[in-house]
Amino acid sequence: MLTIGDKFPQFSVPATVSIENLDKAFSTIDNTTYKGKWLCVFFYPKDFTFVCPTEIKGFSDVNEQFADRDCQVLAASTDSEFVHLAWRKDHKDLRDLKFPMLADIKKDLSNALGILTSDGVAQRATFLVDPDGIIRFVYVTDGSVGRNPQEVLRVLDALQTDELCPCNWHQGEDTLKVA
């Protein structure tokens, strides 16, 4: 699995970006789409499951806080953009998502990241990627355990200080100074 300090892989994948207008429902997203921004790319195993929509909604609920930090959130799974669209239309908590859902249908990105399971789905993995394309944070949980988007946001805040941040540090608190 790729980890901290590794370059995030090159990718170009279809994405579901809207459910309002079928002519504008899909787009292609690649490494240059959000050039110069931080990325929070979180993978989940499958659409039409149980833990996944709670996480997706959780990230959507704090999307503006990520945007305030110049960070684009991207959800991703190995399902197609058409399945993403159907799920978003079907699940009330997913209708108003604030970020694209990447469709890694060829599984190239999941495989390059080293998070593809033997069942052919992505692990529940999160990557914070800096504007230079370097992975700065990796967070992987068991498939049965949802993530905490607030913790990912806290880590993003800490990374963006370029300072030493103690355990449980939050934005606005003192950082550590080397004596």
Secondary structure, DSSP 8 states (H G I E B T S, - for coil): ---TTSB----EEEEE--SS-GGGSEEEEETTTTTTSEEEEEE-S-SS-SHHHHHHHHHHHTHHHHHHTTEEEEEEESS-HHHHHHHHHH-GGGTT-SS-EEE-TT-HHHHHHT-B-TTS-B-EEEEEE-TTSBEEEEEEE-TTS---HHHHHHHHHHHHHTSB--TT--TTS--B---
